[in-house]
Structures are given as structure tokens and as C-alpha cells.
């Protein structure tokens, strides 16, 4: 939805059964719960002013 796009939902971080995302996207939160994911909402309003989402704050470590 437009609300989800403006809330940077596509920029969420998934780890296991948890999805970490920006607060304020009620429809996205409900969809995650319906799909069996744990929704972890974080207030990133100050960071989002610069145009970044939660995935921009992560450093993905991959074991090869």
C-alpha cells in the first residue's frame, strides 16, 4: 500500500521469524502477524528524515 511504501516496509530486516520495521504501518504489521511472523516495530522517524530505512542501519554478516 501507499502507507507501507511511505513507511519503508520494503526496507525491513528479516532475521529468522522476526521482521524489524519502522513504526506506524498498521496494515503491514497485521499482514506480518497473519503470515506468522513476529513484528518488531522501531521508531526511526529521525533517521527517515535523511531518506533511509532500517536496512540502511544494518551490517549483514554472512558465514560462507
C-alpha positions as CSV (number, residue, x, y, z in Angstrom):
1,X,0.0,0.0,0.0
2,X,1.0,3.6,-0.2
3,X,1.2,3.7,3.6
4,X,3.6,0.8,3.6
5,X,5.7,2.3,0.8
6,X,6.0,5.6,2.7
7,X,6.8,3.6,5.9
8,X,9.8,2.0,4.2
9,X,8.4,-1.5,4.7
10,X,10.4,-2.9,1.8
11,X,13.5,-1.7,3.7
12,X,12.7,-4.0,6.7
13,X,15.1,-6.5,8.1
14,X,14.2,-10.2,8.4
15,X,16.0,-12.5,10.8
16,X,14.6,-15.9,11.4
17,X,10.9,-15.4,12.1
18,X,11.3,-11.8,13.1
19,X,10.7,-8.8,10.9
20,X,12.1,-5.5,12.2
21,X,10.5,-2.4,10.7
22,X,9.6,1.2,11.2
23,X,6.6,2.0,13.4
24,X,3.4,3.4,12.1
25,X,2.5,0.9,9.4
26,X,-0.6,-0.8,10.8
27,X,-1.5,-2.7,7.7
28,X,2.0,-4.2,7.3
29,X,2.0,-5.2,11.0
30,X,-1.3,-7.1,10.6
31,X,-0.1,-8.8,7.4
32,X,3.1,-10.0,9.1
33,X,1.1,-11.4,12.0
34,X,-1.3,-13.2,9.7
35,X,1.7,-14.8,7.9
36,X,3.1,-16.0,11.3
37,X,6.0,-13.5,11.6
38,X,6.9,-11.6,14.8
39,X,6.6,-7.9,14.1
40,X,9.2,-5.8,15.9
41,X,8.5,-2.1,15.4
42,X,11.2,0.5,15.9
43,X,10.8,4.3,15.8
44,X,13.2,5.6,13.2
45,X,11.5,8.9,12.4
46,X,14.6,11.0,12.8
47,X,16.7,8.7,10.6
48,X,14.0,8.5,8.0
49,X,14.2,12.3,7.5
50,X,17.5,11.6,5.7
51,X,15.8,9.2,3.4
52,X,17.0,5.9,4.9
53,X,15.2,2.9,6.4
54,X,16.1,0.3,8.9
55,X,18.0,-1.9,6.5
56,X,20.4,1.0,5.9
57,X,21.4,0.7,9.6
58,X,22.5,-2.9,9.4
59,X,25.7,-4.7,8.6
60,X,24.9,-8.1,7.2
61,X,27.4,-10.8,8.2
62,X,27.3,-13.9,6.1
63,X,29.0,-17.2,7.0
64,X,30.4,-18.9,4.0
